[in-house]
Amino acid sequence: MQEVKTENNPGWVKLKLPKQDFQKVERSKKPKWIRVKLPIGKKYLKLRSTVEKHQLHTICVSGNCPNMGECWSEGTATFMILGNICTRSCGFCSVQTGRPLQADESEPYKVAKSINIMGVKHAVITSVDRDDLKDGGSVIWAKTVNAIREINPKTTLETLIPDFQGDKESINRIINVSPEVVSHNLETVRRLTREVRIQAKYDRSLEVLDYLKNNGVNRTKSGIMLGLGETKNEIIETLTDLRNVNVDIVTLGQYLQPTKNHLEVKEFISPEQFKEYEIIGKNLGFRHVESGPLVRSSYKAHKHIA
């Protein structure tokens, strides 16, 4: 017996509903290869202490990245700009959706200073989607790269950009500040794009990557998540599509459901399957292929500038 309100009766009424409607469905148990050891090491502990002391914001910490210890030990960290509220509502992402706050004009300096304090050798910069801004946030993007260059001249950069709704003027602002790597994630296969990336378009993302490559970007990069219900043939098709627009670097990792309100994991891909996709990717001609259950967009990012 369950108490509910009905449209015609605002008071509580008792209705007899099927028992199974209220049974919790147990989430799929994660396989052993998804388990992560806690990060350790003097360099990691020193960096963690620095981040906490200066209240620095990194995606590594806020996103609880499984590779945080490894990346930090190698001098790599990821920073998110343009706030923490996104104008899009992708089915895989736990970032808050809504009306973002006004862009912080001092943010480029703050990020550059954080990188300096942490002693980061290779920084990955990403952002929420800012479809509310005419420039898509690209002006802040360019200012951030320039500020990092000024304060940290030896730090190399990867910019993991949104699609800017395909706006060429916004994309040109990224091209003009010349990051070592420009990345834009396809996230999933064509068939699942509407479900996984609700406001994004598969072909528009390919067009962005193609435009970057054809307008002076030396290294372009993209990433996809596996385990959302895609088939092997669809994965190969997606990798082929990325190579057809001359993407140099690709990452493949396991999708993990952040909350019960997000898309469910349809399948846990084995390390052996990831290895097979790595070989396929290399045979297709990618310069770098990072493929594994715990691989994320910025995994081993410092090696992608070589």
DOVEX-779263 format. One record per residue (C-alpha): residue number from 1; residue in three letters; x, z negated, y negated. Coordinates in steps of 0.1 Angstrom, whole numbers, plus 2048, in hexadecimal, padded with zeros to 3 digits. Example, Ala and Ser with C-alpha at 12.3 -4.5 7.8 and 13.67 -1.06 7.14 Angstrom:
1 | Ala | 87B | 7B2 | 82D .
2 | Ser | 889 | 7B9 | 80B .
***
This chain:
1 | Met | 800 | 800 | 800 .
2 | Gln | 80E | 80A | 7DE .
3 | Glu | 801 | 802 | 7BB .
4 | Val | 800 | 820 | 7A4 .
5 | Lys | 7EF | 82B | 783 .
6 | Thr | 7D8 | 849 | 784 .
7 | Glu | 7D1 | 861 | 767 .
8 | Asn | 7AC | 857 | 765 .
9 | Asn | 7B2 | 832 | 76A .
10 | Pro | 7CE | 822 | 756 .
11 | Gly | 7CA | 801 | 769 .
12 | Trp | 7DB | 7FB | 78A .
13 | Val | 7CA | 807 | 7A9 .
14 | Lys | 7D4 | 804 | 7CD .
15 | Leu | 7D9 | 824 | 7E1 .
16 | Lys | 7E4 | 827 | 805 .
17 | Leu | 801 | 840 | 805 .
18 | Pro | 815 | 84D | 823 .
19 | Lys | 830 | 834 | 82B .
20 | Gln | 84B | 84E | 82E .
21 | Asp | 847 | 858 | 809 .
22 | Phe | 858 | 838 | 7FF .
23 | Gln | 873 | 837 | 819 .
24 | Lys | 896 | 83C | 80A .
25 | Val | 8A9 | 85A | 818 .
26 | Glu | 8CC | 850 | 821 .
27 | Arg | 8E6 | 865 | 810 .
28 | Ser | 8FE | 879 | 825 .
29 | Lys | 91C | 863 | 82E .
30 | Lys | 93C | 870 | 820 .
31 | Pro | 955 | 87C | 83A .
32 | Lys | 977 | 86A | 83D .
33 | Trp | 98A | 886 | 82A .
34 | Ile | 976 | 87E | 80A .
35 | Arg | 983 | 85A | 809 .
36 | Val | 99D | 854 | 7EE .
37 | Lys | 9B9 | 83B | 7ED .
38 | Leu | 9BC | 826 | 7CE .
39 | Pro | 9D5 | 834 | 7B5 .
40 | Ile | 9F6 | 820 | 7B4 .
41 | Gly | A19 | 824 | 7A6 .
42 | Lys | A2B | 816 | 788 .
43 | Lys | A25 | 835 | 773 .
44 | Tyr | A00 | 836 | 77A .
45 | Leu | 9FC | 810 | 773 .
46 | Lys | A10 | 814 | 752 .
47 | Leu | 9F9 | 831 | 747 .
48 | Arg | 9DA | 81E | 751 .
49 | Ser | 9E5 | 800 | 73D .
50 | Thr | 9EC | 817 | 71F .
51 | Val | 9CA | 827 | 721 .
52 | Glu | 9B8 | 805 | 722 .
53 | Lys | 9CE | 7F6 | 706 .
54 | His | 9C7 | 812 | 6EE .
55 | Gln | 9A3 | 819 | 6FA .
56 | Leu | 9AC | 83E | 701 .
57 | His | 991 | 854 | 710 .
58 | Thr | 99A | 86B | 72E .
59 | Ile | 983 | 87D | 746 .
60 | Cys | 99A | 870 | 761 .
61 | Val | 98E | 84C | 75C .
62 | Ser | 96A | 853 | 750 .
63 | Gly | 964 | 86C | 76C .
64 | Asn | 976 | 856 | 786 .
65 | Cys | 98A | 873 | 792 .
66 | Pro | 998 | 86F | 7B5 .
67 | Asn | 9B9 | 87F | 7AA .
68 | Met | 9BF | 86A | 78C .
69 | Gly | 9DD | 857 | 79A .
70 | Glu | 9EE | 877 | 7A6 .
71 | Cys | 9E8 | 88A | 785 .
72 | Trp | 9F2 | 86E | 76F .
73 | Ser | A12 | 868 | 783 .
74 | Glu | A1A | 88D | 77C .
75 | Gly | A13 | 88A | 757 .
76 | Thr | 9F1 | 89C | 757 .
77 | Ala | 9D1 | 88F | 748 .
78 | Thr | 9AF | 89D | 73D .
79 | Phe | 99D | 896 | 71D .
80 | Met | 979 | 89F | 713 .
81 | Ile | 970 | 8A8 | 6EF .
82 | Leu | 950 | 8AD | 6DA .
83 | Gly | 940 | 88D | 6E6 .
84 | Asn | 930 | 883 | 707 .
85 | Ile | 90D | 891 | 703 .
86 | Cys | 908 | 8B5 | 710 .
87 | Thr | 8ED | 8CE | 706 .
88 | Arg | 8EA | 8DB | 729 .
89 | Ser | 8DD | 8CA | 748 .
90 | Cys | 8F1 | 8D7 | 766 .
91 | Gly | 8E5 | 8CA | 788 .
92 | Phe | 907 | 8BE | 793 .
93 | Cys | 914 | 8AD | 773 .
94 | Ser | 910 | 888 | 76A .
95 | Val | 917 | 88D | 745 .
96 | Gln | 8FA | 882 | 72F .
97 | Thr | 8E2 | 89E | 723 .
98 | Gly | 8D1 | 89D | 702 .
99 | Arg | 8D7 | 8A2 | 6DC .
100 | Pro | 8FC | 89D | 6D6 .
101 | Leu | 90A | 889 | 6B8 .
102 | Gln | 91A | 89A | 69B .
103 | Ala | 93D | 8A8 | 6A4 .
104 | Asp | 959 | 890 | 69B .
105 | Glu | 971 | 8A2 | 683 .
106 | Ser | 98C | 888 | 68A .
107 | Glu | 98A | 88E | 6B0 .
108 | Pro | 9A7 | 8A8 | 6B2 .
109 | Tyr | 9BF | 88F | 6A3 .
110 | Lys | 9B2 | 873 | 6BA .
111 | Val | 9B7 | 888 | 6D9 .
112 | Ala | 9DA | 893 | 6CE .
113 | Lys | 9E4 | 86F | 6C7 .
114 | Ser | 9D7 | 864 | 6E9 .
115 | Ile | 9EC | 87E | 6FA .
116 | Asn | A0A | 872 | 6E6 .
117 | Ile | A04 | 84E | 6EF .
118 | Met | A00 | 856 | 714 .
119 | Gly | A1E | 86D | 715 .
120 | Val | A0A | 888 | 725 .
121 | Lys | A1F | 8A7 | 72F .
122 | His | A01 | 8BE | 737 .
123 | Ala | 9DF | 8B8 | 728 .
124 | Val | 9BE | 8C7 | 733 .
125 | Ile | 9A3 | 8C8 | 718 .
126 | Thr | 97E | 8CC | 721 .
127 | Ser | 95D | 8C6 | 70F .
128 | Val | 938 | 8C3 | 713 .
129 | Asp | 923 | 8E2 | 70A .
130 | Arg | 919 | 8E2 | 6E5 .
131 | Asp | 8FF | 8FD | 6E3 .
132 | Asp | 8F1 | 8E9 | 6C5 .
133 | Leu | 90F | 8F5 | 6B0 .
134 | Lys | 911 | 918 | 6A2 .
135 | Asp | 935 | 91A | 6AC .
136 | Gly | 92F | 909 | 6CE .
137 | Gly | 949 | 8EF | 6C4 .
138 | Ser | 965 | 909 | 6C4 .
139 | Val | 972 | 8FF | 6A1 .
140 | Ile | 978 | 8DC | 6AE .
141 | Trp | 988 | 8EB | 6CD .
142 | Ala | 9A1 | 8FF | 6B9 .
143 | Lys | 9A9 | 8E1 | 6A2 .
144 | Thr | 9AF | 8CB | 6C1 .
145 | Val | 9C8 | 8E4 | 6D0 .
146 | Asn | 9DA | 8E7 | 6AF .
147 | Ala | 9DB | 8C1 | 6AA .
148 | Ile | 9EA | 8BD | 6CD .
149 | Arg | A04 | 8D7 | 6C6 .
150 | Glu | A0E | 8C6 | 6A6 .
151 | Ile | A11 | 8A3 | 6B4 .
152 | Asn | A1C | 8AC | 6D7 .
153 | Pro | A30 | 8CD | 6D5 .
154 | Lys | A3E | 8CA | 6F8 .
155 | Thr | A1C | 8C4 | 708 .
156 | Thr | A0D | 8E2 | 71A .
157 | Leu | 9E7 | 8E8 | 71A .
158 | Glu | 9CA | 8F4 | 72E .
159 | Thr | 9A8 | 8F8 | 71D .
160 | Leu | 98B | 8F6 | 735 .
161 | Ile | 971 | 906 | 71E .
162 | Pro | 94B | 90A | 720 .
163 | Asp | 93D | 92E | 71E .
164 | Phe | 934 | 92B | 6F9 .
165 | Gln | 915 | 93F | 702 .
166 | Gly | 92C | 95D | 704 .
167 | Asp | 933 | 95D | 6DF .
168 | Lys | 953 | 971 | 6D9 .
169 | Glu | 95B | 960 | 6B7 .
170 | Ser | 95B | 93E | 6C8 .
171 | Ile | 970 | 94A | 6E6 .
172 | Asn | 989 | 95B | 6CE .
173 | Arg | 990 | 939 | 6BE .
174 | Ile | 99C | 92D | 6E0 .
175 | Ile | 9B1 | 94C | 6E5 .
176 | Asn | 9C1 | 949 | 6C3 .
177 | Val | 9CF | 927 | 6C9 .
178 | Ser | 9E0 | 933 | 6E9 .
179 | Pro | 9DC | 918 | 703 .
180 | Glu | 9F3 | 91D | 722 .
181 | Val | 9D4 | 91F | 738 .
182 | Val | 9B0 | 926 | 72F .
183 | Ser | 997 | 91B | 749 .
184 | His | 971 | 920 | 74D .
185 | Asn | 960 | 915 | 76D .
186 | Leu | 948 | 92B | 780 .
187 | Glu | 93E | 90B | 793 .
188 | Thr | 92A | 91C | 7AE .
189 | Val | 920 | 93D | 7BE .
190 | Arg | 908 | 956 | 7AE .
191 | Arg | 8E9 | 94C | 7C3 .
192 | Leu | 8EC | 927 | 7BA .
193 | Thr | 8F5 | 92B | 795 .
194 | Arg | 8D1 | 927 | 787 .
195 | Glu | 8CD | 907 | 79B .
196 | Val | 8F0 | 8F8 | 795 .
197 | Arg | 8F6 | 904 | 771 .
198 | Ile | 8D4 | 906 | 763 .
199 | Gln | 8DC | 915 | 741 .
200 | Ala | 8FB | 929 | 74C .
201 | Lys | 8FE | 94C | 759 .
202 | Tyr | 915 | 957 | 775 .
203 | Asp | 91C | 979 | 765 .
204 | Arg | 921 | 96A | 742 .
205 | Ser | 93C | 953 | 750 .
206 | Leu | 94D | 970 | 760 .
207 | Glu | 94B | 983 | 73F .
208 | Val | 95B | 966 | 72D .
209 | Leu | 978 | 965 | 746 .
210 | Asp | 97C | 98B | 743 .
211 | Tyr | 97C | 98A | 71D .
212 | Leu | 996 | 96F | 71D .
213 | Lys | 9AD | 983 | 734 .
214 | Asn | 9A8 | 9A3 | 721 .
215 | Asn | 9B0 | 993 | 6FF .
216 | Gly | 9D2 | 983 | 705 .
217 | Val | 9CD | 964 | 71A .
218 | Asn | 9EA | 964 | 733 .
219 | Arg | 9DB | 94C | 74D .
220 | Thr | 9B6 | 949 | 753 .
221 | Lys | 9A7 | 930 | 76C .
222 | Ser | 985 | 927 | 77C .
223 | Gly | 977 | 90F | 795 .
224 | Ile | 95B | 90C | 7AE .
225 | Met | 94B | 8EF | 7C1 .
226 | Leu | 942 | 8F2 | 7E6 .
227 | Gly | 927 | 8E0 | 7FA .
228 | Leu | 909 | 8EA | 7E5 .
229 | Gly | 8FB | 902 | 800 .
230 | Glu | 911 | 921 | 7FA .
231 | Thr | 91C | 937 | 817 .
232 | Lys | 93F | 941 | 820 .
233 | Asn | 937 | 965 | 816 .
234 | Glu | 92A | 959 | 7F4 .
235 | Ile | 94A | 946 | 7EF .
236 | Ile | 95F | 964 | 7F7 .
237 | Glu | 949 | 979 | 7E0 .
238 | Thr | 94E | 960 | 7C4 .
239 | Leu | 974 | 960 | 7C8 .
240 | Thr | 974 | 986 | 7C8 .
241 | Asp | 95F | 986 | 7A8 .
242 | Leu | 979 | 96F | 798 .
243 | Arg | 996 | 985 | 7A2 .
244 | Asn | 983 | 9A4 | 796 .
245 | Val | 985 | 995 | 773 .
246 | Asn | 9AA | 98D | 779 .
247 | Val | 9A7 | 967 | 77A .
248 | Asp | 9C9 | 959 | 783 .
249 | Ile | 9C1 | 936 | 790 .
250 | Val | 9A4 | 928 | 7A4 .
251 | Thr | 99A | 905 | 7B0 .
252 | Leu | 982 | 8FD | 7CC .
253 | Gly | 976 | 8DA | 7D3 .
254 | Gln | 95A | 8C6 | 7E4 .
255 | Tyr | 93B | 8BF | 7CF .
256 | Leu | 932 | 89A | 7CF .
257 | Gln | 910 | 88F | 7C4 .
258 | Pro | 915 | 878 | 7A5 .
259 | Thr | 8F2 | 868 | 7A7 .
260 | Lys | 8D2 | 86B | 7BB .
261 | Asn | 8C4 | 87F | 79E .
262 | His | 8DD | 89B | 7A2 .
263 | Leu | 8DF | 8B7 | 7BC .
264 | Glu | 8E4 | 8AB | 7DF .
265 | Val | 903 | 8B4 | 7F3 .
266 | Lys | 8F8 | 8CD | 80D .
267 | Glu | 919 | 8CD | 821 .
268 | Phe | 93B | 8BD | 821 .
269 | Ile | 955 | 8D8 | 824 .
270 | Ser | 972 | 8CF | 83C .
271 | Pro | 996 | 8D0 | 831 .
272 | Glu | 99B | 8ED | 84A .
273 | Gln | 980 | 901 | 839 .
274 | Phe | 990 | 8FB | 817 .
275 | Lys | 9B1 | 906 | 825 .
276 | Glu | 9A1 | 926 | 830 .
277 | Tyr | 993 | 92D | 80D .
278 | Glu | 9B6 | 926 | 7FF .
279 | Ile | 9C5 | 941 | 815 .
280 | Ile | 9A8 | 959 | 80C .
281 | Gly | 9AE | 952 | 7E7 .
282 | Lys | 9D3 | 959 | 7EA .
283 | Asn | 9CD | 979 | 7FD .
284 | Leu | 9B6 | 984 | 7E1 .
285 | Gly | 9D3 | 980 | 7C9 .
286 | Phe | 9CD | 960 | 7B6 .
287 | Arg | 9EE | 951 | 7A7 .
288 | His | 9E4 | 92E | 7B0 .
289 | Val | 9C8 | 921 | 7C8 .
290 | Glu | 9C0 | 8FC | 7C9 .
291 | Ser | 9A8 | 8F7 | 7E6 .
292 | Gly | 99F | 8D5 | 7F5 .
293 | Pro | 983 | 8BB | 7F8 .
294 | Leu | 990 | 8A7 | 7DB .
295 | Val | 99C | 8C3 | 7C5 .
296 | Arg | 98E | 8C3 | 7A1 .
297 | Ser | 992 | 8DB | 784 .
298 | Ser | 9B1 | 8CB | 776 .
299 | Tyr | 9C2 | 8C3 | 798 .
300 | Lys | 9E7 | 8CC | 797 .
301 | Ala | 9E0 | 8DC | 775 .
302 | His | A04 | 8D9 | 76A .
303 | Lys | A0F | 8F1 | 785 .
304 | His | 9F7 | 90C | 779 .
305 | Ile | A0D | 914 | 75B .
306 | Ala | A2A | 91F | 771 .
***
